[in-house]
Amino acid sequence: MAEIITVDDPDDPRLADYTGLTDVELRRRREPAEGLFIAEGEKVIRRARHAGYEMRSMLLSAKWVDVMRDVIDEVPAPVYAVSPGLAERVTGYHVHRGALASMQRKPLPTATELLARTRRIAVMEAVNDHTNIGAIFRSAAALGMDAVLLSPDCADPLYRRSVKVSMGAVFSVPYARLESWPRDLAAVREAGFKLLALTPSDKATPIAEAAPHTLERAALMLGAEGGGLTTGALRAADEWVRIPMAHGVDSLNVGAAAAVAFYAVATADHA
């Protein structure tokens, strides 16, 4: 059973995992280096535990102690009970959901390991908006994508905002980082995947005509909001595909586009 510790000093060193959660640059550097991430809200905390992540500690406002009692009784990690005001001073924002947990990261699989056991994957290039990362992972989980590969400059899927937007789906879709971009796309092709670059270009094939759901192995490439896939990534693709637009709309947000494209890729597996 975890120990419940009431804390009334925002500078208490035991709360160090939770300090400055709104400082994106600080947390992006610190969390991977220290091997931690923050899960926010009851559902996300429970999903992180269900996915096998070890809990370092919890930070709870008083009313959430009873809600999380079963978790408190099951884990040995300390539980810090604080007032809402103190939680805001520590984290830098009003913690609406009243429950935070610091979780221990797991070692990431290699791209080679993921490619060996998957058929439908998403490959992201320079997607550095945490909201988009979370939305894409949620769609990937819901629509049956097997894994995600990230270019070296993609945002961290375990950053608090990404985890929150994904509703914990980042825990259920395995992912790995490619070390050299776009060179490592050759390894994806060598593993038997057809590289499909999602682009609004009129040179691209409508995605329904490309019939990605009929492929034995499909890798759908997604670029960052605005700029899309770079020239190097487009050149590395086997085929360009697009989502036909109506009413003069030129493109969708990358999160929305990913959901549409994932459905097209995985349709046969859900028929």
HELIX and SHEET records of a PDB file:
HELIX    1   1 PRO A   13  TYR A   18  5                                   6    
HELIX    2   2 VAL A   24  GLU A   34  1                                  11    
HELIX    3   3 GLU A   42  HIS A   50  1                                   9    
HELIX    4   4 ALA A   62  VAL A   67  1                                   6    
HELIX    5   5 ARG A   69  GLU A   74  1                                   6    
HELIX    6   6 PRO A   84  THR A   91  1                                   8    
HELIX    7   7 ALA A  111  ALA A  116  1                                   6    
HELIX    8   8 HIS A  130  ALA A  142  1                                  13    
HELIX    9   9 ARG A  160  SER A  166  1                                   7    
HELIX   10  10 ALA A  169  PHE A  171  5                                   3    
HELIX   11  11 LEU A  185  GLU A  190  1                                   6    
HELIX   12  12 ILE A  207  ALA A  210  1                                   4    
HELIX   13  13 PRO A  212  THR A  214  5                                   3    
HELIX   14  14 THR A  231  ALA A  236  1                                   6    
HELIX   15  15 VAL A  254  ALA A  266  1                                  13    
HELIX   16  16 THR A  267  HIS A  270  5                                   4    
SHEET    1   A 5 ILE A   4  THR A   6  0                                        
SHEET    2   A 5 VAL A  79  VAL A  82  1                                        
SHEET    3   A 5 MET A  55  SER A  61  1                                        
SHEET    4   A 5 ALA A  99  GLN A 104 -1                                        
SHEET    5   A 5 LEU A  36  GLU A  40 -1                                        
SHEET    1   B 7 TYR A 175  ARG A 177  0                                        
SHEET    2   B 7 ALA A 147  LEU A 150  1                                        
SHEET    3   B 7 ARG A 120  MET A 124  1                                        
SHEET    4   B 7 ALA A 218  LEU A 222  1                                        
SHEET    5   B 7 LYS A 194  LEU A 198  1                                        
SHEET    6   B 7 GLU A 239  ARG A 242  1                                        
SHEET    7   B 7 THR A 205  PRO A 206  1                                        
END                                                                             
